[in-house]
Amino acid sequence: LYTVYETDMPRYYFFDEETEQDFRYIQNKLPGKTISITSSTLKEDSWLILAYDDKDPGGTYLFERPGKSLKFLFHPRPNLPIEILAPVTSIRYKSFDELEIPAFLTIPNKDIITRAAVVLVHGGPWARDTYGYHSYAQFLANRGYIVMQPNFRSSTGFGKEFLNAGNLEWGKKMQDDITACANYLVENNYADKDKIGIMGFSAGGHLASTLSTHFNTGDPKAQNPVDQQSCRPDFSILMYPVVTLDTNFAHMGSRQNLIGKKPDDLLGYRSGDLPWMDVQGNKIEKSRRPWVQALNNGEAQTNRILRLRHADKGWLTFSINC
């Protein structure tokens, strides 16, 4: 009856005129919302509909097609103050090799903006961020942080060439995409260069830890002021991160796609395994938590304390298990 694919936003292509008419009817009834058909009966006479946008997780509706009856069922977060949440914009930026990287940018309301930013990195890496409400992005924006979610090379949904551009680029060009994201925020006057942190999930947590411990220190002679600065994040949040690509733990197919069959030095430098360096460039001992050692000059620690600054309410403190 139809096919759907997603670039910046979901797009529906219909092969049945009646189905398209019903879909357009729902869109007219729920203006400004992105409509998703989440389920249907075998006869296609009833649909479950999700209607959402960048600030709204979405309400669920029952649509009875024969009588064109649209009935609201429930909202998953009825007490969420949607009206004060931050808008999300789809953007594009260039990585260092000129590859265009899709991303979502969440900008706080003007009265709480701090010119601090967080680069929010999805997992996978064969996954993607999609348009819509994102709880972590809105949480950070509510505290005055600008949030950027890059769909770096290897992200799904942007074609096979873009997907395969991440092969063998783990810790290399894939990492550059994240650094270029931070540069974009500074060059376009969204954030101050010394107020940018990174938060990564799963494989994105690995990218965050790598950027926090193996980073470009900057070139003082560079003409571009951004290139003169170190690209090390000012803070890092690792959410259930991938911490090793060792053969005893990693999925071999994924490992080979990311770092090759014989990575040797690359494995040691980029995967979370030995050899690791602390911030002075000294080798550190093998550990299940090498990024913690690196961030603490070799002194292992089982927990990190993270503080996020709220524009009006001072510092909020979080304990992150490593």
Buried (B, 14 or more C-beta within 10 A) or exposed (E): EEEEEEEBEBEBEBEEEEBBEBBEBBBEBBEEBBBBBEEBEEEBEBBBBBBBBBBBBBBBBEBEBEEEEBEEEEBEEEEBEBEEBBEBEBBEBEBEEEBEBBBBBBBBBEEBBBBBBBBBBBBBBBBBBBBBBBEBBBEBBBBBBBBBBBBBBBBBBBEEEBBEBBBBBBBEBBBBBBBBBBBBBBBEEBBBBEBBBBBBBBBBBBBBBBBBBBBBEBEEEEEEEBBEBEBBBBBBBBBEBBBBBEEEEBEEEBBBBBBBEEBEEBBEBBBBBBEBBBBEEEEBEEBEBBBBBBBBEBEBEEEBEBEBBBBEEEEEEEEEEB
